[in-house]
Protein backbone atom coordinates (compact mmCIF):
# COMPACT_ATOMS: atom_id res chain seq x y z
CA UNK A 1 0.00 0.00 0.00
CA UNK A 2 2.68 2.50 1.03
CA UNK A 3 4.97 1.44 -1.83
CA UNK A 4 2.16 2.01 -4.36
CA UNK A 5 1.73 5.60 -3.13
CA UNK A 6 5.47 6.17 -3.39
CA UNK A 7 5.55 4.67 -6.89
CA UNK A 8 2.80 7.04 -7.99
CA UNK A 9 4.70 10.06 -6.72
CA UNK A 10 8.21 9.17 -7.87
CA UNK A 11 8.44 8.28 -11.58
CA UNK A 12 11.91 6.72 -11.18
CA UNK A 13 10.51 3.81 -9.16
CA UNK A 14 7.90 2.96 -11.78
CA UNK A 15 7.98 3.03 -15.56
CA UNK A 16 10.52 2.62 -18.28
CA UNK A 17 13.45 4.84 -19.09
CA UNK A 18 11.52 6.73 -21.76
CA UNK A 19 8.74 7.56 -19.28
CA UNK A 20 11.28 8.78 -16.74
CA UNK A 21 13.03 10.85 -19.38
CA UNK A 22 9.81 12.34 -20.71
CA UNK A 23 8.63 13.31 -17.22
CA UNK A 24 12.03 14.91 -16.55
CA UNK A 25 11.84 16.76 -19.86
CA UNK A 26 8.33 18.01 -19.04
CA UNK A 27 9.54 19.28 -15.66
CA UNK A 28 12.52 21.06 -17.25
CA UNK A 29 10.26 22.43 -19.99
CA UNK A 30 7.73 23.77 -17.48
CA UNK A 31 10.36 25.39 -15.27
CA UNK A 32 12.07 26.93 -18.30
CA UNK A 33 8.84 28.43 -19.57
CA UNK A 34 7.81 29.65 -16.13
CA UNK A 35 11.20 31.35 -15.69
CA UNK A 36 10.99 32.90 -19.15
CA UNK A 37 7.47 34.09 -18.38
CA UNK A 38 8.59 35.67 -15.09
CA UNK A 39 11.54 37.35 -16.84
CA UNK A 40 9.20 38.63 -19.56
CA UNK A 41 6.82 40.02 -16.94
CA UNK A 42 9.74 41.75 -15.20
CA UNK A 43 10.97 43.30 -18.45
CA UNK A 44 7.46 44.49 -19.29
CA UNK A 45 7.08 45.96 -15.79
CA UNK A 46 10.37 47.83 -16.12
CA UNK A 47 9.45 49.07 -19.60
CA UNK A 48 5.99 50.31 -18.66
CA UNK A 49 7.26 51.78 -15.40
CA UNK A 50 9.96 53.78 -17.15
CA UNK A 51 7.47 54.83 -19.84
CA UNK A 52 5.05 56.10 -17.19
CA UNK A 53 7.86 57.84 -15.29
CA UNK A 54 9.15 59.69 -18.34
CA UNK A 55 5.61 60.56 -19.45
CA UNK A 56 4.95 62.17 -16.06
CA UNK A 57 8.32 63.96 -16.22
CA UNK A 58 7.49 65.36 -19.66
CA UNK A 59 4.09 66.52 -18.45
CA UNK A 60 5.72 68.28 -15.49
CA UNK A 61 8.21 70.02 -17.76
CA UNK A 62 5.43 71.03 -20.14
CA UNK A 63 3.35 72.42 -17.28
CA UNK A 64 6.32 74.33 -15.86
CA UNK A 65 7.07 75.82 -19.28
CA UNK A 66 3.41 76.76 -19.70
CA UNK A 67 3.34 78.32 -16.23
CA UNK A 68 6.54 80.25 -16.98
CA UNK A 69 5.15 81.51 -20.30
CA UNK A 70 1.99 82.68 -18.54
CA UNK A 71 4.08 84.56 -15.95
CA UNK A 72 6.17 86.22 -18.64
CA UNK A 73 3.10 87.55 -20.42
Z-matrix of the N, CA and C atoms (Angstrom, degrees):
N
C 1 1.458
C 2 1.534 1 110.13
N 3 1.328 2 116.44 1 -52.89
C 4 1.463 3 120.23 2 -179.49
C 5 1.531 4 111.00 3 -64.80
N 6 1.343 5 116.14 4 -40.24
C 7 1.460 6 120.24 5 -179.11
C 8 1.524 7 111.17 6 -64.74
N 9 1.331 8 117.34 7 -35.86
C 10 1.470 9 120.87 8 177.76
C 11 1.531 10 110.36 9 -62.01
N 12 1.340 11 116.79 10 -43.30
C 13 1.465 12 120.07 11 179.18
C 14 1.524 13 110.50 12 -62.74
N 15 1.331 14 116.02 13 -41.44
C 16 1.461 15 120.40 14 179.66
C 17 1.521 16 110.32 15 -65.69
N 18 1.346 17 116.73 16 -40.26
C 19 1.464 18 120.12 17 179.39
C 20 1.521 19 111.13 18 -63.47
N 21 1.323 20 116.77 19 -35.61
C 22 1.461 21 119.16 20 179.62
C 23 1.524 22 111.54 21 -68.86
N 24 1.313 23 116.68 22 -32.75
C 25 1.463 24 119.92 23 -177.68
C 26 1.522 25 112.10 24 -81.43
N 27 1.312 26 117.15 25 -40.38
C 28 1.466 27 121.07 26 -174.33
C 29 1.530 28 108.84 27 -104.64
N 30 1.333 29 118.02 28 113.12
C 31 1.462 30 119.38 29 -176.73
C 32 1.526 31 113.46 30 -70.69
N 33 1.347 32 118.13 31 -18.04
C 34 1.464 33 120.00 32 -177.89
C 35 1.531 34 110.22 33 -68.89
N 36 1.341 35 117.28 34 -33.21
C 37 1.458 36 119.93 35 -177.85
C 38 1.525 37 112.49 36 -74.64
N 39 1.322 38 117.05 37 -24.00
C 40 1.460 39 119.27 38 -179.72
C 41 1.515 40 109.38 39 -129.20
N 42 1.308 41 117.20 40 145.74
C 43 1.457 42 121.15 41 175.83
C 44 1.506 43 112.47 42 101.72
N 45 1.313 44 113.81 43 169.29
C 46 1.460 45 120.70 44 -178.89
C 47 1.519 46 109.66 45 -88.48
N 48 1.311 47 114.75 46 176.60
C 49 1.464 48 119.64 47 -179.14
C 50 1.520 49 112.00 48 -62.52
N 51 1.330 50 116.83 49 -37.75
C 52 1.470 51 119.11 50 -178.39
C 53 1.529 52 110.68 51 -66.44
N 54 1.346 53 117.18 52 -36.86
C 55 1.464 54 119.65 53 177.72
C 56 1.522 55 110.88 54 -66.33
N 57 1.327 56 115.74 55 -41.52
C 58 1.469 57 119.97 56 178.75
C 59 1.526 58 109.79 57 -62.95
N 60 1.328 59 115.75 58 -44.74
C 61 1.456 60 120.68 59 -179.06
C 62 1.523 61 111.11 60 -64.28
N 63 1.337 62 116.11 61 -42.86
C 64 1.468 63 118.60 62 -178.55
C 65 1.527 64 110.76 63 -66.59
N 66 1.332 65 117.34 64 -38.78
C 67 1.469 66 118.45 65 178.56
C 68 1.524 67 110.45 66 -66.62
N 69 1.342 68 117.03 67 -37.39
C 70 1.465 69 120.05 68 177.31
C 71 1.523 70 110.54 69 -65.87
N 72 1.335 71 116.15 70 -40.23
C 73 1.464 72 120.05 71 179.11
C 74 1.523 73 110.79 72 -64.62
N 75 1.327 74 116.87 73 -39.92
C 76 1.467 75 120.66 74 178.99
C 77 1.521 76 109.91 75 -63.88
N 78 1.335 77 117.00 76 -41.43
C 79 1.466 78 119.90 77 178.87
C 80 1.527 79 110.89 78 -63.70
N 81 1.337 80 116.75 79 -44.84
C 82 1.464 81 120.63 80 178.99
C 83 1.524 82 109.82 81 -63.21
N 84 1.328 83 115.86 82 -43.15
C 85 1.462 84 122.26 83 -179.88
C 86 1.526 85 110.13 84 -59.99
N 87 1.323 86 116.79 85 -46.80
C 88 1.462 87 120.61 86 -178.45
C 89 1.524 88 111.28 87 -64.99
N 90 1.336 89 116.91 88 -43.19
C 91 1.463 90 118.45 89 -179.20
C 92 1.521 91 110.43 90 -67.57
N 93 1.338 92 116.76 91 -37.32
C 94 1.461 93 119.88 92 178.97
C 95 1.516 94 110.54 93 -62.42
N 96 1.341 95 116.25 94 -46.78
C 97 1.456 96 118.97 95 -178.83
C 98 1.522 97 111.58 96 -68.28
N 99 1.325 98 117.53 97 -35.65
C 100 1.466 99 118.60 98 178.98
C 101 1.527 100 110.04 99 -67.44
N 102 1.330 101 117.16 100 -38.58
C 103 1.467 102 119.60 101 177.77
C 104 1.521 103 110.94 102 -66.85
N 105 1.336 104 116.61 103 -42.81
C 106 1.462 105 119.46 104 177.83
C 107 1.521 106 111.05 105 -62.29
N 108 1.329 107 116.39 106 -38.57
C 109 1.458 108 120.97 107 179.60
C 110 1.525 109 110.54 108 -65.25
N 111 1.339 110 116.50 109 -42.50
C 112 1.468 111 120.32 110 178.71
C 113 1.528 112 110.37 111 -65.01
N 114 1.336 113 116.83 112 -41.56
C 115 1.464 114 120.31 113 178.34
C 116 1.525 115 110.20 114 -63.39
N 117 1.341 116 116.34 115 -42.22
C 118 1.466 117 120.39 116 178.46
C 119 1.526 118 111.19 117 -62.31
N 120 1.331 119 116.61 118 -42.00
C 121 1.469 120 119.72 119 177.17
C 122 1.527 121 111.11 120 -62.08
N 123 1.328 122 116.66 121 -41.34
C 124 1.461 123 120.59 122 178.57
C 125 1.518 124 112.05 123 -63.05
N 126 1.331 125 116.63 124 -43.51
C 127 1.467 126 120.50 125 179.14
C 128 1.524 127 110.30 126 -64.09
N 129 1.336 128 116.46 127 -42.23
C 130 1.464 129 119.74 128 178.73
C 131 1.528 130 110.77 129 -63.85
N 132 1.333 131 116.48 130 -40.28
C 133 1.467 132 120.55 131 178.86
C 134 1.528 133 110.79 132 -62.68
N 135 1.321 134 116.68 133 -43.94
C 136 1.467 135 120.73 134 178.31
C 137 1.527 136 110.17 135 -63.47
N 138 1.336 137 116.66 136 -43.97
C 139 1.465 138 120.62 137 -178.57
C 140 1.524 139 111.44 138 -62.67
N 141 1.332 140 116.49 139 -49.85
C 142 1.461 141 119.00 140 -178.01
C 143 1.530 142 111.68 141 -69.66
N 144 1.323 143 116.88 142 -33.19
C 145 1.457 144 119.75 143 176.77
C 146 1.516 145 111.74 144 -64.76
N 147 1.332 146 116.49 145 -45.04
C 148 1.467 147 119.42 146 178.85
C 149 1.522 148 110.73 147 -67.52
N 150 1.330 149 116.96 148 -36.87
C 151 1.471 150 120.60 149 177.19
C 152 1.533 151 110.57 150 -61.25
N 153 1.332 152 115.98 151 -45.62
C 154 1.470 153 120.02 152 179.65
C 155 1.527 154 110.43 153 -65.43
N 156 1.323 155 116.90 154 -41.09
C 157 1.466 156 120.94 155 -179.62
C 158 1.529 157 110.81 156 -61.06
N 159 1.338 158 116.43 157 -49.28
C 160 1.459 159 119.05 158 -178.34
C 161 1.521 160 111.92 159 -69.81
N 162 1.327 161 118.03 160 -31.00
C 163 1.467 162 120.56 161 175.31
C 164 1.521 163 110.09 162 -63.34
N 165 1.328 164 116.78 163 -45.18
C 166 1.468 165 120.55 164 178.25
C 167 1.524 166 110.43 165 -64.06
N 168 1.332 167 117.24 166 -40.91
C 169 1.466 168 120.62 167 178.42
C 170 1.522 169 110.82 168 -60.94
N 171 1.336 170 116.87 169 -43.94
C 172 1.464 171 120.47 170 179.52
C 173 1.527 172 110.87 171 -64.02
N 174 1.321 173 116.87 172 -39.61
C 175 1.462 174 119.76 173 178.13
C 176 1.524 175 110.75 174 -63.96
N 177 1.334 176 117.03 175 -40.46
C 178 1.464 177 120.24 176 178.17
C 179 1.524 178 110.73 177 -62.82
N 180 1.339 179 116.52 178 -44.18
C 181 1.458 180 119.54 179 179.48
C 182 1.524 181 110.69 180 -64.17
N 183 1.313 182 116.50 181 -40.33
C 184 1.465 183 120.59 182 179.03
C 185 1.532 184 110.56 183 -63.33
N 186 1.339 185 115.94 184 -43.51
C 187 1.465 186 119.45 185 179.70
C 188 1.526 187 111.66 186 -66.00
N 189 1.335 188 116.82 187 -39.05
C 190 1.464 189 119.75 188 178.40
C 191 1.529 190 110.54 189 -65.30
N 192 1.330 191 116.68 190 -40.96
C 193 1.467 192 120.02 191 178.65
C 194 1.522 193 109.93 192 -65.19
N 195 1.316 194 116.70 193 -40.30
C 196 1.468 195 120.93 194 179.21
C 197 1.531 196 110.31 195 -64.91
N 198 1.338 197 115.69 196 -42.37
C 199 1.466 198 120.84 197 179.18
C 200 1.530 199 110.41 198 -63.56
N 201 1.339 200 115.40 199 -42.67
C 202 1.464 201 120.55 200 178.97
C 203 1.529 202 110.69 201 -63.62
N 204 1.340 203 117.02 202 -41.76
C 205 1.467 204 119.82 203 -179.57
C 206 1.531 205 110.67 204 -67.02
N 207 1.323 206 117.25 205 -33.14
C 208 1.465 207 119.83 206 176.94
C 209 1.527 208 110.85 207 -69.07
N 210 1.350 209 116.94 208 -36.37
C 211 1.462 210 120.54 209 179.54
C 212 1.520 211 111.09 210 -69.83
N 213 1.328 212 116.81 211 -34.72
C 214 1.459 213 120.99 212 -178.32
C 215 1.522 214 109.85 213 -67.92
N 216 1.320 215 116.34 214 -39.52
C 217 1.464 216 119.66 215 179.68
C 218 1.477 217 107.84 216 -66.63
